[in-house]
Amino acid sequence: MPSFLDKAKEVIARNQDVLNALEELDRTGKLRKVNYKTRVAFTIDEELFNKFRAYCKENGINMSGKIESYIRKELKQVK
């Protein structure tokens, strides 16, 4: 059974972004968002991208949200 200290270290490691936001709140008096979106740039096959964009448009799907869900699914498979 892990000790309290081990469990605390695990929680801190898992929630470092939240702790950083709270430190900033303490320092500045302003609370920033914990989860920001980031713009990424990578190359993929143009035809594949055009088909995906058309598919999303036809079905009213947010492309970024769909790609995020694909990434989450892939990361779950890796674990």
C-alpha positions in Angstrom: 0.0 0.0 0.0 1.5 3.4 -1.0 2.3 5.9 1.7 0.6 9.2 1.9 3.7 10.9 0.5 3.9 8.5 -2.5 0.2 9.2 -3.2 0.7 13.0 -2.8 3.6 12.9 -5.3 1.5 10.9 -7.8 -1.4 13.4 -7.5 1.0 16.3 -8.0 2.6 14.7 -11.0 -0.8 14.0 -12.6 -2.2 17.5 -12.0 0.8 19.7 -12.6 -1.1 22.0 -14.9 -3.8 22.7 -12.3 -1.1 23.4 -9.6 0.7 25.8 -12.0 -2.6 27.7 -12.6 -3.2 27.9 -8.8 0.4 29.3 -8.3 -0.3 31.9 -11.0 -3.6 32.8 -9.2 -1.7 33.3 -6.0 1.0 35.4 -7.7 -1.2 37.5 -10.0 -4.7 37.3 -8.6 -6.0 36.1 -11.9 -7.0 32.5 -12.7 -6.2 31.4 -16.2 -7.8 28.6 -18.1 -6.1 25.2 -17.4 -6.8 23.6 -20.8 -5.9 25.8 -23.7 -6.2 24.8 -27.3 -3.0 24.9 -29.3 -2.5 25.4 -33.1 -0.5 22.7 -34.6 1.1 22.3 -38.0 1.9 18.9 -39.6 1.6 17.5 -43.1 -0.8 14.9 -44.3 -1.9 13.6 -47.7 -3.8 16.4 -49.4 -6.4 14.1 -50.9 -7.0 12.4 -47.6 -7.4 15.8 -45.9 -9.8 17.1 -48.6 -12.0 14.0 -48.2 -12.0 14.3 -44.4 -12.9 18.0 -44.6 -15.7 17.2 -47.0 -16.9 14.4 -44.8 -16.9 16.6 -41.7 -18.7 19.4 -43.6 -21.4 17.1 -44.9 -22.0 15.6 -41.5 -21.8 18.8 -39.5 -18.7 17.5 -37.6 -16.1 19.8 -36.0 -12.8 18.7 -37.6 -10.7 19.7 -34.6 -13.0 17.9 -32.2 -12.9 14.8 -34.4 -9.1 14.7 -34.6 -8.9 15.2 -30.8 -11.2 12.2 -30.4 -9.0 10.1 -32.7 -5.9 11.1 -30.7 -7.6 10.2 -27.4 -8.6 6.8 -28.8 -5.1 6.1 -30.0 -3.6 7.1 -26.7 -5.9 4.8 -24.8 -4.8 1.9 -27.1 -1.2 2.6 -26.3 -1.7 2.2 -22.5 
